[in-house]
Amino acid sequence: MEPYVVAIAWILPYFTIAIFVGGLSFKSMNWLRRRMLVKWALYPVPTSGPGRIECLLVEIFTLRSLSKTSKGLWIGSLTFHAALILIILGHIRVFSAAPDYLMKQAGMTSIDTLSLVAGGAAGLAIVIAAVYLLARRVSIPYVRDISTVSDYLDILLLMAVFMSGDYMRFFSRVTLDETRAFFMSLAYFAPRPPPGDPAFILHFLVAQIFLMYLPFSKLVHFLGQLVNQKIVVTA
Amino acid sequence: MKAEDEYKALPVDDAKYDELAPQFVEAIKKLNKSTVFGRILSTSLDICSKCGACVEHCPIYLASGKQRLYNPIVRTNLLRKLFRQHTTPTGKLLYTFSRHQFEGADLRALAESVYRCTICRRCSEFCTFKVDNALIVREGRVLLDSLGIAPRELREDGADKQLTIGAATGMNKDAFLGILRFMEDDIHERTGKTIHFPVDRKGADMLVLHNAGDYLAFMGDVMGIAEVLDEVGASWTLNTGFNDVVNYGLFFSDNYLVKILKRHCEEAERLGVKTLVVGECGHAYKVLKLFAKSVYADRPLPFEIKSILQVTDDYLREGRLRLNPERNPEPVTYHDSCNLGRMGGLYEEPRRILKASCKDFREMRPNRELNYCCGGGSGFAIMAGPAFLPFRMKIAGKMKVDQISETGAKKVVSVCSNCKAQLRELIQYYGLDQQGVTFSGLHELVANALVH
């Protein structure tokens, strides 16, 4: 194996995991150990516990607050995040055969077709949504005014991850058997050669860079917002 | 690119800014460590996605003709950027090669900028993460105050005066008692009723603390509240001494916030009341409601905190007040104060009271949690600065004026002294008074509708 493949496929993944998990823990602890001595609700707020949870879930899954403002941003963000959820779920198949097994048990036979249609559609939709969000950032003056280098870096990194992934799915011959065997071997600390297609190495590298960067960027909003939302719905 | 406007809120000269810039950079490192809001402040600094959803909903940004300078995220980015640069690993990395030093001019731009936001929290309503830009601005002001940068109206002429004399208006005990006698006479002349304002009555159920400015500027509401309490035979009292409910510390300083809050609690304890009732004042209700508990770390709060809105609303519900809305026939509209609404949750109480006391109630749009700030929030209403009044009139209050005009109402009602002061000036500045528009507090109207 080439030395760069060894570095990307055998060594870097352990750093990636450590930095990703460590970074998220560091960030979460940093938020939670800060004081919040007073209730800081943004009224109106639900009065009951279940009401609060409902309010929180509706906000997370429908981005309700954005629907009150620009429809383009709302639909763009919803598309982006819905596709992202599908992609993350779909990636479980990359690492493990368990989903396939469970779905067969449940009587579903056309798993690969489902994966191709839903996964393929999500892979394309997320690139379109990302391009839209980037175009919006560049073209709307007041959004351009608030954008910093890191905002462009975030979206460009995401697009690199998605596009390398799409390229691998549509134009390369990487198989699930290969990826599963490789990731299993990593998990057992007995690395075996990764899928030989360069498309895999490229996607794997970009994704790892992204994961190491994520905890230290604004993209931790997926965790941080839970802290915020809990504060503002509690009276 | 314009970094500053022609207005000036702070009495600070450029030499001072040059001197303090390095200290501010040091102070920013502690931004989320010292404050009692550290948690939501940290997340708000970290997770804003710069999507811009909030920008076009800021009344100041809109009224300015969408100037970059007043974009709420451009403003918080000033602090966010410094914070990231000096406290986070990625920030340190990204700014390694940055040659730009934080200088006096940058500090001046930042300091003036945090005094172009009324901390109304409307932007957060449109944020899916509920990023609290208003709080970032507030904490920026707290840092500035720790370096000695604060508006004279809020610190020297406000909080300092209140702590030495008892009222930010500078009103002493004799003047206070004189005003009470004047109001007793006025009530007698208007209604024929003899009401005696109870003062320092120990063991009363309620201590009513007004914004001391109300005794001078909005006496109608002070009298209205007295007439309502007298009508139901409530056990209540006013106090001499520390009798101004304002707490400007909320707007710029934790230090003052705590000092003033403690004095309010001492007054309630001294008189042994069951309830501390906040008169028609928005920010004071919020401060007491949220923070009074923390004064008593070792035991529960020995008294309750209520807004006069809740008290009057209860009397109405219990059928203890008879109101004749025909007495207030002109169309009225209600302005939700940010501190009573978005931050206090009192949306329906004032509406129930208004509908019972006035014949023609009209909502302004938007209202409740989406209402626009009057432009006098966060202390602006009492600030004229070296050159600040034109900003408050031309920009901060413009959306409000448009909103009021659209309702066709002849009376704008608010339950916050800050808003009332701003509304009074706006009405004159924009010539709404020529069209017969006036402002009013709530209890002036309630008292007018009272059927004895």
Boltz contact constraints between the chains, C-beta under 6 A:
constraints:
  - contact:
      token1: [A, 31]
      token2: [B, 39]
      max_distance: 6.0
  - contact:
      token1: [A, 31]
      token2: [B, 42]
      max_distance: 6.0
  - contact:
      token1: [A, 31]
      token2: [B, 43]
      max_distance: 6.0
  - contact:
      token1: [A, 34]
      token2: [B, 32]
      max_distance: 6.0
  - contact:
      token1: [A, 34]
      token2: [B, 38]
      max_distance: 6.0
  - contact:
      token1: [A, 34]
      token2: [B, 39]
      max_distance: 6.0
  - contact:
      token1: [A, 34]
      token2: [B, 42]
      max_distance: 6.0
  - contact:
      token1: [A, 35]
      token2: [B, 36]
      max_distance: 6.0
  - contact:
      token1: [A, 35]
      token2: [B, 38]
      max_distance: 6.0
  - contact:
      token1: [A, 36]
      token2: [B, 39]
      max_distance: 6.0
  - contact:
      token1: [A, 37]
      token2: [B, 36]
      max_distance: 6.0
  - contact:
      token1: [A, 37]
      token2: [B, 294]
      max_distance: 6.0
  - contact:
      token1: [A, 38]
      token2: [B, 290]
      max_distance: 6.0
  - contact:
      token1: [A, 38]
      token2: [B, 291]
      max_distance: 6.0
  - contact:
      token1: [A, 40]
      token2: [B, 40]
      max_distance: 6.0
  - contact:
      token1: [A, 42]
      token2: [B, 124]
      max_distance: 6.0
  - contact:
      token1: [A, 42]
      token2: [B, 342]
      max_distance: 6.0
  - contact:
      token1: [A, 43]
      token2: [B, 342]
      max_distance: 6.0
  - contact:
      token1: [A, 43]
      token2: [B, 345]
      max_distance: 6.0
  - contact:
      token1: [A, 63]
      token2: [B, 128]
      max_distance: 6.0
  - contact:
      token1: [A, 65]
      token2: [B, 126]
      max_distance: 6.0
  - contact:
      token1: [A, 65]
      token2: [B, 127]
      max_distance: 6.0
  - contact:
      token1: [A, 65]
      token2: [B, 128]
      max_distance: 6.0
  - contact:
      token1: [A, 66]
      token2: [B, 53]
      max_distance: 6.0
  - contact:
      token1: [A, 66]
      token2: [B, 128]
      max_distance: 6.0
  - contact:
      token1: [A, 68]
      token2: [B, 126]
      max_distance: 6.0
  - contact:
      token1: [A, 69]
      token2: [B, 53]
      max_distance: 6.0
  - contact:
      token1: [A, 69]
      token2: [B, 126]
      max_distance: 6.0
  - contact:
      token1: [A, 73]
      token2: [B, 53]
      max_distance: 6.0
  - contact:
      token1: [A, 142]
      token2: [B, 52]
      max_distance: 6.0
  - contact:
      token1: [A, 142]
      token2: [B, 55]
      max_distance: 6.0
  - contact:
      token1: [A, 142]
      token2: [B, 71]
      max_distance: 6.0
  - contact:
      token1: [A, 143]
      token2: [B, 52]
      max_distance: 6.0
  - contact:
      token1: [A, 145]
      token2: [B, 68]
      max_distance: 6.0
  - contact:
      token1: [A, 145]
      token2: [B, 71]
      max_distance: 6.0
  - contact:
      token1: [A, 145]
      token2: [B, 74]
      max_distance: 6.0
  - contact:
      token1: [A, 146]
      token2: [B, 50]
      max_distance: 6.0
  - contact:
      token1: [A, 146]
      token2: [B, 73]
      max_distance: 6.0
  - contact:
      token1: [A, 146]
      token2: [B, 74]
      max_distance: 6.0
  - contact:
      token1: [A, 147]
      token2: [B, 50]
      max_distance: 6.0
  - contact:
      token1: [A, 151]
      token2: [B, 50]
      max_distance: 6.0
  - contact:
      token1: [A, 216]
      token2: [B, 90]
      max_distance: 6.0
  - contact:
      token1: [A, 218]
      token2: [B, 47]
      max_distance: 6.0
  - contact:
      token1: [A, 218]
      token2: [B, 49]
      max_distance: 6.0
  - contact:
      token1: [A, 221]
      token2: [B, 47]
      max_distance: 6.0
  - contact:
      token1: [A, 221]
      token2: [B, 49]
      max_distance: 6.0
  - contact:
      token1: [A, 221]
      token2: [B, 129]
      max_distance: 6.0
  - contact:
      token1: [A, 224]
      token2: [B, 43]
      max_distance: 6.0
  - contact:
      token1: [A, 224]
      token2: [B, 46]
      max_distance: 6.0
  - contact:
      token1: [A, 224]
      token2: [B, 47]
      max_distance: 6.0
  - contact:
      token1: [A, 225]
      token2: [B, 129]
      max_distance: 6.0
  - contact:
      token1: [A, 227]
      token2: [B, 43]
      max_distance: 6.0
  - contact:
      token1: [A, 228]
      token2: [B, 43]
      max_distance: 6.0
  - contact:
      token1: [A, 228]
      token2: [B, 129]
      max_distance: 6.0
  - contact:
      token1: [A, 228]
      token2: [B, 130]
      max_distance: 6.0
  - contact:
      token1: [A, 229]
      token2: [B, 130]
      max_distance: 6.0
  - contact:
      token1: [A, 231]
      token2: [B, 40]
      max_distance: 6.0
  - contact:
      token1: [A, 232]
      token2: [B, 130]
      max_distance: 6.0
